[in-house]
Amino acid sequence: MRNVFTINDELEVFGPKIDNESFIVQSIVNGDNCKIDIANQPMTEVRVPIPFTVYPEDMIRRK
């Protein structure tokens, strides 16, 4: 994670194998398996459910 995002932000996934698709962040989980409302720690690993298939080469950005 490099840029700040929060619950209800719209993020966009893009990459070589998919068309650009957007989704709304419904939840964020940190490395300790705790739900958080904001991802604001640079270089921290977080997990966000994405409602479609993504691939290892894909990137996510704020829309």
Backbone torsions as a table, in degrees:
resi	resn	phi	psi	omega
1	MET	NA	130.9	-179.1
2	ARG	-121.3	-30.6	-176.8
3	ASN	-117.8	151.4	-177.7
4	VAL	-71.8	135.9	169.5
5	PHE	-149.2	159.7	-174.8
6	THR	-132.0	172.5	172.5
7	ILE	-57.3	141.0	179.9
8	ASN	76.3	1.7	171.9
9	ASP	-72.5	149.7	174.1
10	GLU	-95.1	123.3	178.4
11	LEU	-114.0	154.8	-179.4
12	GLU	-123.1	134.1	177.0
13	VAL	-105.3	134.0	177.0
14	PHE	-143.2	154.0	179.8
15	GLY	179.6	179.4	-175.2
16	PRO	-71.5	-22.2	-175.8
17	LYS	-102.8	-5.7	-176.7
18	ILE	-135.1	158.6	169.1
19	ASP	-77.7	157.8	177.6
20	ASN	-61.1	130.2	177.2
21	GLU	-134.3	145.0	-179.4
22	SER	-113.3	157.6	174.6
23	PHE	-153.9	161.2	177.7
24	ILE	-99.6	131.4	179.8
25	VAL	-68.7	118.4	179.1
26	GLN	-96.0	-31.6	178.3
27	SER	-157.1	155.8	177.2
28	ILE	-132.8	132.2	179.2
29	VAL	-122.4	131.6	-179.8
30	ASN	-86.9	-177.3	-177.3
31	GLY	-65.2	-17.8	177.9
32	ASP	-93.3	11.4	-178.1
33	ASN	65.3	26.7	177.9
34	CYS	-102.9	136.9	176.0
35	LYS	-71.7	137.8	177.7
36	ILE	-130.0	158.0	-178.8
37	ASP	-95.3	-20.3	-177.4
38	ILE	-141.5	135.8	174.8
39	ALA	-100.8	101.8	-173.5
40	ASN	-134.7	15.4	178.0
41	GLN	-106.0	109.5	-178.9
42	PRO	-55.5	142.9	176.8
43	MET	62.7	22.1	176.4
44	THR	-96.5	141.4	178.4
45	GLU	-85.5	127.3	175.1
46	VAL	-131.0	160.3	177.2
47	ARG	-120.8	135.3	-179.7
48	VAL	-133.1	124.9	176.3
49	PRO	-65.1	133.2	179.2
50	ILE	-119.5	127.1	-171.9
51	PRO	-79.5	18.7	177.1
52	PHE	-151.5	169.9	-176.7
53	THR	-74.2	132.8	173.5
54	VAL	-123.5	161.8	-176.0
55	TYR	-122.7	159.6	-176.9
56	PRO	-54.8	-29.3	-177.5
57	GLU	-84.1	-8.4	-175.1
58	ASP	-71.8	154.1	178.0
59	MET	-119.5	154.2	177.2
60	ILE	-123.3	135.0	177.4
61	ARG	-139.3	158.2	174.2
62	ARG	-70.8	141.4	-178.6
63	LYS	-89.2	NA	NA
